[in-house]
Amino acid sequence: MNTQTFINTLVSNANKNLSFILPDDTRLSGDLHITEIQNHKVDSVDCGGNSHQYDETVVQLWINEASKDIAAWRTEKALKIFEIVGKKIEYKDEADLLIEFGDSAHPTIRYSVGRIVETSKDVTIMLTVKPTVCKPRLNITGKLAGCC
């Protein structure tokens, strides 16, 4: 999912509960915070020697495990954070949006948004982990580089 689609989802679902669910069905709860939103410009070379450039937006989530508080997450709270950050850095609308999370039970991973479940009262962000891939094998021309 790209950054603009994620933001549009928050906007079109005003005043709803917001939750995040990890691939193992763990619902993130407790004293949850968006600690940082990052823009990343990636310059890479794949195993076939092909250059790639793309942008990513990383939303870092953190749970204060020492706290007994339960953060009430609503779409407008997340949107307000996006708006505050957006006044200081320019979002790349087409950038892939990743959710970074880790705690004492889960290693820190950058998750992709697998799907979003919207109901009349809730927005649930279902997170997934994309597998690594051999990018030359994804080449739609069918011409593979000498690798993988």
C-alpha positions as CSV (number, residue, x, y, z in Angstrom):
1,M,0.0,0.0,0.0
2,N,1.3,3.4,-0.8
3,T,1.4,6.4,1.6
4,Q,-1.3,8.4,0.0
5,T,-3.8,5.4,0.0
6,F,-3.0,4.9,3.7
7,I,-3.6,8.6,4.6
8,N,-6.8,8.6,2.4
9,T,-8.0,5.6,4.4
10,L,-7.6,7.5,7.7
11,V,-9.4,10.5,6.2
12,S,-12.3,8.6,4.9
13,N,-12.7,6.7,8.2
14,A,-12.9,9.6,10.6
15,N,-13.9,9.0,14.2
16,K,-13.3,5.2,14.1
17,N,-11.2,3.0,16.4
18,L,-7.8,2.1,14.8
19,S,-6.0,-1.1,15.5
20,F,-3.0,-3.0,14.1
21,I,-2.7,-6.8,13.9
22,L,0.5,-8.6,13.4
23,P,0.7,-11.7,11.1
24,D,0.6,-14.0,14.1
25,D,-2.8,-12.4,15.0
26,T,-1.4,-10.3,17.9
27,R,-3.4,-7.2,18.2
28,L,-1.2,-4.3,19.3
29,S,-2.5,-2.8,22.5
30,G,-1.3,-1.1,25.6
31,D,0.5,2.2,25.8
32,L,1.0,2.3,22.0
33,H,2.7,5.3,20.3
34,I,3.7,6.4,16.8
35,T,7.2,7.4,17.7
36,E,8.4,8.4,14.3
37,I,7.5,8.7,10.6
38,Q,10.5,8.4,8.3
39,N,11.0,9.0,4.6
40,H,13.5,6.6,3.0
41,K,15.1,6.9,-0.5
42,V,16.4,3.5,-1.5
43,D,19.1,3.1,-4.1
44,S,19.9,-0.6,-4.6
45,V,21.5,-3.0,-7.1
46,D,20.0,-6.5,-7.3
47,C,21.8,-9.8,-7.8
48,G,21.6,-9.3,-11.6
49,G,23.4,-6.0,-11.5
50,N,20.2,-4.0,-12.1
51,S,19.8,-0.6,-10.4
52,H,16.6,0.3,-8.5
53,Q,15.5,3.5,-6.9
54,Y,12.3,3.8,-4.8
55,D,10.9,5.6,-1.8
56,E,9.4,4.2,1.4
57,T,7.5,5.7,4.3
58,V,8.2,4.0,7.6
59,V,5.7,4.5,10.5
60,Q,7.4,3.4,13.7
61,L,5.1,2.0,16.4
62,W,6.2,1.4,20.0
63,I,4.5,0.0,23.0
64,N,5.7,1.2,26.4
65,E,5.8,-2.2,28.1
66,A,6.5,-0.6,31.5
67,S,3.3,1.3,31.4
68,K,-0.1,0.1,32.6
69,D,-1.9,2.7,30.4
70,I,-4.0,1.6,27.4
71,A,-3.8,4.1,24.5
72,A,-7.1,4.8,22.9
73,W,-6.3,4.8,19.2
74,R,-8.6,6.5,16.7
75,T,-8.1,7.3,13.1
76,E,-8.1,11.1,13.8
77,K,-5.2,10.6,16.3
78,A,-3.1,8.9,13.7
79,L,-4.1,11.4,11.0
80,K,-3.1,14.3,13.3
81,I,0.4,12.8,13.7
82,F,0.6,12.4,9.9
83,E,-0.4,16.1,9.5
84,I,2.2,17.3,12.1
85,V,4.9,15.3,10.4
86,G,3.7,16.4,7.0
87,K,4.4,20.0,7.9
88,K,8.1,19.2,8.4
89,I,8.8,16.6,5.7
90,E,7.2,16.0,2.4
91,Y,5.5,12.7,1.9
92,K,6.1,10.8,-1.3
93,D,2.5,9.8,-2.2
94,E,3.5,6.7,-4.2
95,A,6.0,5.5,-1.6
96,D,5.3,2.1,-0.1
97,L,4.1,2.5,3.5
98,L,5.7,0.2,6.0
99,I,4.9,-0.2,9.7
100,E,7.9,-0.9,11.9
101,F,7.2,-2.6,15.2
102,G,9.1,-4.7,17.8
103,D,8.7,-5.5,21.5
104,S,10.0,-8.0,24.0
105,A,7.9,-10.8,22.3
106,H,8.4,-9.8,18.6
107,P,11.6,-8.9,16.8
108,T,11.6,-5.5,15.2
109,I,10.3,-5.9,11.6
110,R,9.1,-3.6,8.9
111,Y,5.6,-4.9,8.1
112,S,3.6,-4.2,5.0
113,V,-0.1,-3.4,5.1
114,G,-1.6,-6.6,3.9
115,R,-5.2,-5.3,4.0
116,I,-7.4,-3.0,5.8
117,V,-10.7,-4.1,7.3
118,E,-13.2,-1.3,7.7
119,T,-16.5,-1.5,9.6
120,S,-18.9,1.2,10.8
121,K,-16.8,1.6,14.0
122,D,-13.4,0.2,13.4
123,V,-10.4,0.3,11.0
124,T,-8.1,-2.7,11.4
125,I,-4.7,-2.7,9.7
126,M,-3.7,-6.2,9.0
127,L,0.1,-6.4,8.8
128,T,2.1,-8.8,6.7
129,V,5.7,-9.6,6.0
130,K,6.7,-9.6,2.3
131,P,9.2,-12.3,1.4
132,T,12.5,-11.4,-0.1
133,V,12.6,-11.9,-3.9
134,C,15.0,-12.2,-6.7
135,K,14.1,-9.1,-8.6
136,P,15.5,-10.2,-12.0
137,R,13.0,-13.2,-11.8
138,L,10.2,-10.6,-11.5
139,N,11.3,-9.1,-14.8
140,I,8.2,-9.3,-17.0
141,T,10.2,-9.4,-20.2
142,G,11.1,-12.9,-19.4
143,K,14.8,-12.2,-19.8
144,L,16.6,-13.3,-16.7
145,A,19.9,-12.0,-15.6
146,G,22.7,-14.6,-14.8
147,C,21.9,-14.9,-11.1
148,C,19.6,-16.7,-8.6
